[in-house]
Amino acid sequence: MLFPGVNPVPDIFHIAELNGKTEQDGSLIYISMGQGQENLANQKLKEAGRDGHWALFANVHLMQDWMKILERNFELVFEKTEENPDGVHPDFRMFLTAEKPPLPLMEWIPEQIL
């Protein structure tokens, strides 16, 4: 969860680099979420799960309607398919950043993703 003045993205990039994951070689995927990023994020999530990349989706609080789709696509990453008979790659990681909801009882991120 993001708090004023806190940006975890550089720390995630640093940890990724320590683990051999970089944007330059495509093993670290970074998407700042906003209008029009849903399809790209869905595609990159699938690729990351298959290929063992790390996916960082920032500001998911801007995409509340997409979160249920992300939840389902996250589940699909773990399924074994003809295209991906081994299922999820063991190196796969997904990171999300989000601001906290304005009201205590509001939920933006589905429980399964948390």
C-alpha positions in Angstrom: 0.0 0.0 0.0 1.3 3.4 -0.9 1.5 6.2 1.6 2.3 9.9 0.9 5.9 10.2 0.0 6.6 6.5 -0.3 7.4 4.9 -3.7 8.4 1.2 -3.5 9.1 0.9 -7.2 12.9 1.7 -7.0 13.3 -0.9 -4.2 11.5 -3.5 -6.3 13.7 -2.7 -9.3 16.8 -3.0 -7.0 15.6 -6.4 -5.6 14.8 -7.5 -9.2 18.3 -6.6 -10.4 19.8 -8.5 -7.5 17.9 -11.5 -8.8 18.9 -11.1 -12.4 15.6 -9.5 -13.6 15.8 -6.3 -15.6 13.5 -4.3 -17.9 16.3 -4.2 -20.5 16.2 -8.0 -21.0 12.4 -8.3 -20.6 12.6 -10.3 -17.4 11.1 -7.5 -15.4 7.8 -6.1 -16.6 6.8 -2.7 -15.3 3.4 -1.2 -16.1 2.0 2.0 -14.5 -1.6 1.2 -14.6 -4.1 3.7 -16.0 -6.7 3.9 -18.7 -5.9 1.6 -21.6 -3.3 -0.6 -19.9 -5.5 -3.5 -19.1 -4.9 -5.6 -22.2 -1.2 -5.1 -22.1 -1.1 -6.0 -18.4 -3.2 -9.1 -19.0 -0.8 -10.2 -21.8 2.3 -9.5 -19.8 1.0 -11.3 -16.8 0.5 -14.5 -18.9 4.0 -14.1 -20.4 5.6 -13.5 -17.0 4.0 -16.7 -15.5 5.0 -18.8 -18.4 8.6 -17.4 -18.8 9.5 -16.8 -15.1 9.6 -13.0 -15.3 8.6 -10.6 -12.6 5.6 -8.3 -13.3 5.1 -5.0 -11.4 1.8 -3.3 -11.9 1.8 0.1 -10.2 -1.2 2.1 -9.1 -3.8 -0.6 -9.4 -6.1 1.5 -7.4 -6.8 3.4 -10.6 -8.1 0.2 -12.2 -10.7 -1.0 -9.7 -12.9 -2.6 -12.3 -9.9 -4.5 -13.7 -9.0 -6.1 -10.4 -11.5 -8.9 -10.8 -10.1 -9.6 -14.2 -6.6 -9.6 -12.8 -7.8 -12.1 -10.1 -9.0 -14.5 -12.8 -6.0 -14.1 -15.0 -3.7 -14.6 -12.0 -5.5 -18.0 -11.4 -5.0 -18.9 -15.0 -1.3 -18.3 -14.8 -1.1 -21.3 -12.5 -3.1 -23.7 -14.7 -1.4 -26.3 -16.8 -2.4 -25.9 -20.4 -1.4 -27.4 -23.8 0.5 -24.1 -24.5 2.1 -24.3 -21.0 2.1 -27.9 -19.9 4.4 -27.2 -16.8 2.1 -24.5 -15.5 3.6 -21.4 -13.8 7.4 -21.0 -13.9 9.0 -21.2 -10.4 10.7 -17.8 -10.9 7.5 -15.9 -11.6 6.6 -13.1 -9.2 3.9 -10.4 -9.3 4.0 -7.1 -7.4 1.2 -4.5 -7.1 1.2 -1.0 -5.7 -2.0 0.7 -4.7 -3.1 3.6 -2.5 -5.3 2.6 0.4 -9.1 2.9 -0.1 -10.7 6.1 1.1 -13.0 4.2 3.5 -12.0 1.4 5.8 -14.6 -1.1 4.5 -13.7 -0.6 0.9 -11.8 -3.4 -0.8 -9.9 -2.8 -4.0 -7.7 -5.8 -4.2 -9.3 -9.3 -4.2 -8.4 -11.5 -1.3 -6.9 -14.2 -3.5 -4.4 -11.8 -4.9 -3.4 -10.6 -1.4 
